[in-house]
Amino acid sequence: MKAAILNQYDKHAIHVDVQDISLPKPAADEVLVKVLTAGVNPLDNMIAHGEVRLIVPYRLPLVMGNELVGIVERCGRNSTRFAVGDRVYCRMPLSRPGAFAEYAAVAEGALARVPDHLNDEEAAAVPLTALTALQAFDLLQAKEGDRLFISGGTGSFGARAIPLAKERGLHVITNGNAENSERVLRLGAERFIDYKKEDYTAVLKDVDCVIDTLGDSELPREFGILKQGGHLVSLRGLPNGEFANRTRMPWQKRILFGAAGRKYDKMAARRGQHYHFIFVHEDGVALQQASDIFSAKHIEAAVDGVFPLAEVKAAMQKVASGGSRGKTVLRIAPTA
């Protein structure tokens, strides 16, 4: 079968090539999935540039890809949740990516059924962002009635997070370009701030929780609008000691990440606030819950570009360039 393989880490280039490799064999608790589409994410570029090696030390060569949609081809002897022919999707297990391939052996517990109203390209936009949102809500300790600010919530993350937050009874505020305001408000945001006309730090105060999608330069401003004792989850900041402890890393990494994230912890400590870094993990049960919500509310998913597997580098470069209006997707045509 054909698969996109990362052969070496490089901070300045993407060394990913499509190669022929052996068909994977599912273990007892896995299913073999015939991959139809795969979502391309900033995480894929981070892996290729070696930026997550301290969090997950992947051994090379590595089959790339963290998010897939496909058809169950074969089930391991202990797999009972799915049947051959089921259309499924997932965030690939942290320990073993592999979505950019014609077939993937996936732990049954990572998979969920695809909502019927989404086509294969649209479905590829869902798993990673939906799970990130749900896991962020847990870290935020968000409860019904809380005000949540999502920085830059007009992208693919906001498209999943906003309806899931509304389902939990949260009051969502976000900001971005005015051309996205109507779409974001339809998703369930209660307030949209046009960043060209208003500075969110001048109009917001004491929000209960914040999800940061922008990273280092924006974090001080986000802490400034967060209430005393509130929680902030960052998708783009640095890991800290709390993250290392929560994910049960070795003591050496707990010391290392404790030092790396100390400046954010100090920002938070000034007002008794809490900083959390998130690196989303697979969870088929949670993904199925999100899928059921999206099905009931008929939540759409935007696709910005579709590339064949042979053009995986171009797809990754498109994601790296930013300015996306939806998901970049690989259309993978499996061989018989």
Residue pairs with C-beta under 8 A, 6 or more apart in sequence:
1 20
1 21
1 22
1 23
1 101
1 102
1 103
1 334
1 335
2 18
2 19
2 20
2 21
2 101
2 102
2 309
2 335
3 18
3 19
3 21
3 63
3 98
3 100
3 101
3 102
4 16
4 17
4 18
4 63
4 64
4 65
4 100
4 101
4 309
4 312
5 16
5 17
5 18
5 19
5 21
5 61
5 62
5 63
5 64
6 15
6 16
6 47
6 48
6 58
6 60
6 61
6 62
6 63
6 64
7 15
7 16
7 17
7 60
7 61
8 15
8 60
9 15
9 48
9 49
9 50
9 53
9 60
10 48
10 49
10 50
11 49
11 50
12 49
14 45
14 48
14 49
14 313
14 316
14 317
15 48
16 48
16 64
16 312
16 313
16 316
18 309
18 310
18 312
21 63
21 101
23 103
24 32
24 98
24 103
24 104
24 105
25 32
25 105
26 32
26 74
26 75
26 76
26 79
26 105
26 106
27 76
27 105
28 76
28 77
28 78
28 79
29 76
29 78
29 79
29 107
29 108
29 109
30 76
30 79
30 105
30 106
30 107
30 108
31 72
31 73
31 74
31 75
31 76
31 79
31 82
31 88
31 105
31 106
31 108
31 111
32 72
32 73
32 74
32 75
32 103
32 104
32 105
33 68
33 70
33 71
33 72
33 73
33 88
33 103
33 104
33 105
33 106
33 111
34 70
34 71
34 72
34 73
34 102
34 103
34 334
35 68
35 69
35 70
35 99
35 101
35 102
35 103
35 104
35 332
35 334
36 68
36 69
36 70
36 71
36 120
36 331
36 332
36 334
37 68
37 69
37 70
37 120
37 121
37 123
37 124
37 306
37 329
37 330
37 331
37 332
38 65
38 67
38 68
38 69
38 99
38 100
38 124
38 329
38 330
38 332
39 66
39 67
39 68
39 99
39 124
39 125
39 127
39 128
39 327
39 328
39 329
39 330
40 65
40 307
40 312
40 315
40 316
40 318
40 319
40 327
40 328
40 329
40 330
41 66
41 67
41 128
41 319
42 319
42 320
43 52
43 66
43 128
44 64
44 65
44 66
44 316
44 319
45 316
45 319
45 320
46 52
47 58
47 62
47 64
47 97
48 64
48 316
52 279
54 239
54 253
54 256
54 257
55 239
55 279
56 94
56 95
56 279
58 97
62 97
63 97
63 98
63 100
63 101
63 104
64 97
64 98
64 99
64 100
64 312
65 92
65 97
65 98
65 99
65 100
65 101
65 330
66 91
66 92
66 97
66 99
66 128
67 89
67 90
67 91
67 92
67 99
67 124
67 127
67 128
68 89
68 90
68 92
68 99
68 104
68 106
68 124
69 87
69 88
69 89
69 114
69 120
69 123
69 124
70 87
70 88
70 89
70 104
71 85
71 86
71 87
71 88
72 82
72 83
72 84
72 85
72 86
72 88
73 84
73 103
74 84
75 82
75 83
75 84
75 108
76 108
79 108
80 108
81 108
81 111
81 284
82 88
82 108
82 111
82 113
86 113
87 113
87 114
88 111
88 112
88 113
88 114
89 111
89 112
89 114
89 123
89 124
89 126
89 127
89 287
90 106
90 110
90 111
90 112
90 127
90 282
90 284
90 287
91 110
91 127
91 128
91 131
91 280
91 281
91 282
91 283
91 287
92 98
92 99
92 104
92 106
92 110
92 282
93 106
93 107
93 110
93 281
93 282
94 279
94 281
94 282
98 104
98 105
98 106
100 309
100 312
100 330
100 332
101 332
102 309
102 332
102 333
102 334
102 335
103 334
107 282
108 284
109 282
109 283
109 284
109 285
110 282
110 283
110 284
111 284
111 287
112 127
112 284
112 285
112 287
112 288
112 290
112 291
113 288
113 291
114 120
114 123
114 291
115 123
115 126
115 291
115 294
115 295
116 295
117 295
117 298
117 300
118 126
118 294
118 300
118 301
120 331
121 303
121 306
121 327
121 329
121 331
122 300
122 301
122 302
122 303
122 327
123 301
124 303
124 327
124 329
124 330
125 156
125 159
125 160
125 301
125 302
125 303
125 326
125 327
125 329
126 160
126 287
126 290
126 291
126 294
126 301
127 287
128 280
129 156
129 157
129 159
129 160
129 161
130 160
130 164
130 287
130 290
130 291
130 294
131 280
131 281
131 282
131 283
131 286
131 287
131 290
132 157
132 160
132 161
132 235
132 278
132 280
133 157
133 160
133 161
133 164
133 165
133 211
133 290
134 164
134 283
134 286
134 289
134 290
135 278
135 280
135 281
135 283
135 286
136 161
136 211
136 233
136 235
136 278
137 164
137 165
137 168
137 170
139 231
139 233
139 276
139 278
140 146
140 148
140 209
140 211
140 231
140 232
140 233
140 276
141 209
141 231
142 148
142 165
142 168
142 170
142 208
142 209
142 231
143 169
144 168
144 169
144 170
145 169
145 170
145 171
146 170
146 171
146 208
146 209
147 170
147 171
147 173
147 207
147 208
147 209
148 165
148 170
148 171
148 172
148 173
148 207
148 208
148 209
148 210
148 211
149 172
149 173
149 174
149 200
149 204
149 207
149 209
149 210
149 211
149 222
149 225
150 157
150 158
150 161
150 162
150 165
150 172
150 173
150 174
150 210
150 211
150 213
151 174
151 175
151 200
151 210
151 211
151 212
151 213
151 214
151 218
151 222
152 158
152 174
152 175
152 176
152 213
152 214
153 161
153 162
153 172
153 174
153 175
153 176
153 184
153 189
153 211
153 213
154 174
154 176
154 177
154 180
154 183
154 184
155 213
155 324
156 301
156 302
156 324
156 326
156 327
157 213
157 235
158 174
158 184
158 187
158 213
159 187
159 299
159 301
159 302
160 290
161 172
161 211
162 172
162 174
162 184
162 187
162 188
162 189
163 187
163 188
163 293
163 294
163 297
163 299
164 290
164 293
165 172
165 188
166 172
166 187
166 188
167 293
167 297
171 190
172 188
172 189
172 190
172 191
173 189
173 190
173 191
173 192
173 193
173 200
173 204
173 207
174 184
174 189
174 191
174 192
174 193
175 192
175 193
175 194
175 195
175 198
175 200
176 184
176 192
176 193
176 194
176 195
177 194
177 195
177 196
178 194
178 196
178 197
180 192
181 192
181 194
184 192
185 192
187 299
193 200
193 203
193 204
200 221
200 225
201 221
201 224
201 225
204 225
205 225
206 225
206 226
206 227
206 228
206 230
207 225
207 226
207 227
207 230
208 227
208 230
209 226
209 230
209 231
209 232
209 233
210 222
210 223
210 225
210 226
210 230
210 231
210 232
210 233
211 232
211 233
211 234
211 235
212 218
212 219
212 222
212 232
212 233
212 234
212 235
212 236
212 237
213 235
213 236
214 236
215 234
215 236
215 237
216 236
216 237
216 238
219 232
219 234
219 237
219 264
219 267
220 267
222 232
223 232
223 267
223 268
223 270
223 271
223 273
226 232
226 271
226 273
228 271
228 272
228 273
229 271
229 272
229 273
229 274
230 273
230 274
231 273
231 274
231 276
232 268
232 273
232 274
232 275
232 276
233 276
233 277
233 278
234 264
234 275
234 276
234 277
234 278
235 278
237 261
237 264
237 275
237 277
238 257
238 260
238 261
238 264
238 277
239 257
239 260
239 261
239 277
239 279
240 257
240 258
240 260
240 261
240 262
240 264
240 265
240 275
240 277
241 254
241 257
241 258
241 261
241 262
241 265
242 261
242 265
242 274
242 275
242 276
242 277
243 257
243 261
243 276
243 277
243 278
243 279
244 253
244 254
244 256
244 257
244 258
245 254
247 279
249 257
261 275
261 277
264 275
265 275
267 273
267 275
268 274
268 275
293 299
301 326
301 327
302 325
302 326
302 327
303 326
303 327
303 328
303 329
304 318
304 324
304 325
304 326
304 327
304 328
305 315
305 318
305 328
305 329
306 328
306 329
306 330
306 331
307 314
307 315
307 318
307 328
307 329
307 330
307 331
308 330
308 331
308 332
308 333
309 330
309 331
309 332
309 333
312 330
315 328
315 329
315 330
318 324
318 328
319 328
